[in-house]
Amino acid sequence: MALRLTSASLTSDDARPDGGSVALRATGAFGATLAGKARPLLIAGDIDGYRALFTRASEQEDPNARYHARVLLLEEGLTAAGQAQTTTQAAQLFADVAKAGLDALEEQPSEPIILGYTGVALYELWGLDGARALFEAAQRLEPSLPHIEQNLAQLKERRRTARRNARPFHPTVPALVTRAKRIALRAKPASGLTLSLCMIVRD
């Protein structure tokens, strides 16, 4: 997702398993169901209800369905935060998105989309060191990730023009930044993998 919370998404069509085989449809259905529940909860300001959906996602045994659900829930939270009526509401939502993203990354740090979304939340909270660490980790893993270069450029500009007395918009930001920097160090491409190829040919 680009900074300033545009409608563009980091999630490509290929990353949204909403068609194809029965397994893919089931994966997409679980995430879509949770995202559909998130929308009215966020509109109603029920943050506890929104948080509970991440707990449900974490309990999903299928890792693909779990990942997809988390991505959609993060998107819903970022969208709601961008539309919040007050700075306080926005800050709370960004903090919840950042925490949920970091929780997911503790389990699997090498997820470029989740790294990017969590970085957006920290950027909006002025947790710039944490945001930069996550953006750079996402870029290392997937250099062609949409918006990542733009996000890093905007972060650099914000840092350059920020007032020296700028403060995080939420009290949890220092702890979130510390976690983000630690997780970013663990976000590395897989190594030591092998690929086997079987070709069926006819004489």
C-alpha positions in Angstrom: 0.0 0.0 0.0 1.3 3.4 -0.9 1.7 6.0 1.8 -1.0 8.5 2.3 -3.3 5.5 2.2 -4.3 5.5 -1.5 -6.7 2.9 -2.7 -3.8 1.0 -4.3 -2.9 -2.3 -2.7 0.3 -4.2 -2.4 -1.7 -7.4 -3.0 -1.5 -8.5 -6.5 -4.3 -10.6 -8.2 -2.0 -13.6 -7.9 -1.7 -13.0 -4.2 -5.4 -13.0 -3.7 -6.5 -16.7 -3.9 -10.1 -16.1 -4.8 -10.6 -18.5 -7.6 -9.3 -21.6 -9.3 -9.2 -24.8 -7.3 -11.5 -25.7 -4.4 -8.5 -25.3 -2.0 -7.9 -21.8 -3.3 -11.5 -20.8 -3.1 -11.6 -22.0 0.5 -8.5 -20.0 1.3 -10.1 -16.9 -0.2 -13.4 -17.5 1.5 -12.0 -17.6 5.0 -10.1 -14.3 4.5 -13.1 -12.6 2.8 -15.4 -13.7 5.6 -13.1 -12.1 8.3 -12.7 -9.0 6.2 -16.4 -8.7 5.8 -16.8 -8.9 9.6 -14.1 -6.3 10.1 -15.7 -3.6 8.0 -18.8 -3.1 10.2 -16.8 -3.4 13.4 -14.4 -0.7 12.3 -17.3 1.6 11.2 -18.9 1.1 14.6 -15.6 1.8 16.4 -15.4 -1.7 17.9 -11.7 -2.0 18.1 -11.8 -5.0 20.4 -14.0 -6.8 17.9 -11.5 -6.0 15.1 -8.6 -7.3 17.2 -10.5 -10.5 17.9 -10.6 -11.2 14.2 -6.8 -11.4 14.1 -7.0 -14.1 16.9 -9.4 -16.1 14.7 -7.0 -15.7 11.8 -4.0 -16.9 13.8 -6.0 -20.1 14.8 -6.5 -21.1 11.1 -4.5 -24.2 10.5 -4.0 -23.6 6.7 -1.0 -21.3 6.4 -2.2 -19.9 3.1 -5.7 -19.1 4.5 -4.1 -17.6 7.6 -1.8 -15.4 5.6 -4.5 -14.2 3.2 -6.9 -13.4 6.1 -4.2 -11.3 7.9 -3.4 -9.3 4.7 -7.1 -8.5 4.2 -7.6 -7.6 7.9 -4.6 -5.3 7.7 -6.0 -3.6 4.6 -9.3 -3.0 6.3 -7.6 -1.5 9.3 -5.4 0.8 7.2 -8.4 1.9 5.2 -10.4 2.6 8.3 -7.6 4.6 9.9 -7.2 6.7 6.8 -10.9 7.6 7.0 -11.0 8.1 10.8 -12.8 11.3 12.0 -10.2 12.2 14.6 -6.5 12.0 15.1 -6.9 9.9 18.2 -9.1 7.3 16.4 -6.6 7.1 13.5 -3.6 6.7 15.9 -5.3 3.9 17.7 -6.1 2.1 14.5 -2.6 2.5 13.1 -1.2 1.2 16.4 -3.5 -1.8 16.2 -2.5 -2.5 12.6 1.1 -2.2 13.5 0.8 -4.6 16.4 -1.2 -7.1 14.4 1.3 -6.9 11.6 4.3 -7.4 13.9 2.5 -10.3 15.6 2.2 -12.0 12.2 5.8 -11.2 11.3 7.1 -12.7 14.6 5.7 -16.0 13.2 7.0 -15.5 9.7 9.1 -12.4 9.1 9.8 -12.9 5.4 6.4 -11.7 4.2 6.9 -8.6 2.0 3.3 -7.5 1.9 2.8 -7.7 5.6 6.2 -5.9 6.1 5.0 -3.2 3.8 1.6 -2.7 5.4 3.1 -2.7 8.9 5.6 -0.1 7.7 2.8 2.1 6.5 1.2 2.0 9.9 4.4 2.9 11.7 5.1 5.7 9.2 1.7 7.2 9.9 2.5 7.0 13.7 5.8 8.8 13.1 7.7 5.6 14.0 10.0 6.3 11.2 13.0 4.2 12.2 10.7 1.1 12.4 8.9 2.0 9.2 12.2 2.3 7.3 13.5 -1.0 8.6 10.3 -2.8 7.5 10.3 -1.1 4.1 13.9 -2.0 3.5 13.3 -5.6 4.5 10.3 -5.8 2.2 12.4 -4.4 -0.7 15.2 -6.9 0.0 12.8 -9.7 -0.3 10.8 -8.4 -3.3 12.5 -5.5 -5.1 9.6 -5.1 -7.5 7.0 -4.8 -4.7 4.5 -2.0 -5.7 5.0 1.4 -4.0 8.1 0.3 -2.0 10.5 2.8 -3.6 7.9 5.6 -3.4 7.3 4.8 0.3 11.0 4.9 1.1 11.3 8.2 -0.8 8.4 9.7 1.1 9.8 8.5 4.4 13.2 10.1 3.7 11.4 13.4 2.9 9.4 13.2 6.1 12.5 12.6 8.1 14.2 15.6 6.3 11.4 18.0 6.9 10.2 16.8 10.3 10.4 19.2 13.2 12.9 18.2 15.9 10.1 18.1 18.5 7.9 15.7 16.5 6.5 13.0 18.8 4.9 9.6 18.1 1.1 9.8 17.9 0.6 6.9 20.2 2.3 5.8 23.4 3.0 2.3 22.1 5.1 3.5 19.2 8.6 3.2 20.8 8.0 -0.4 21.7 6.5 -1.1 18.3 9.6 0.5 16.6 11.9 -1.7 18.7 10.0 -4.8 17.6 9.9 -3.7 14.0 13.7 -3.2 13.9 14.3 -6.6 15.5 11.9 -8.4 13.1 13.4 -6.7 10.0 16.8 -8.2 10.8 15.2 -11.7 10.6 13.4 -11.0 7.3 15.7 -12.8 4.9 15.2 -14.8 1.7 15.0 -18.5 2.1 18.3 -20.3 1.4 19.5 -23.8 0.8 16.3 -24.7 -1.3 16.5 -27.1 -4.2 14.2 -27.7 -7.1 13.5 -31.0 -8.7 12.2 -31.2 -12.3 10.5 -34.2 -13.8 9.9 -34.2 -17.5 7.6 -36.7 -19.2 8.7 -37.1 -22.8 7.9 -39.4 -25.7 10.4 -41.0 -28.2 
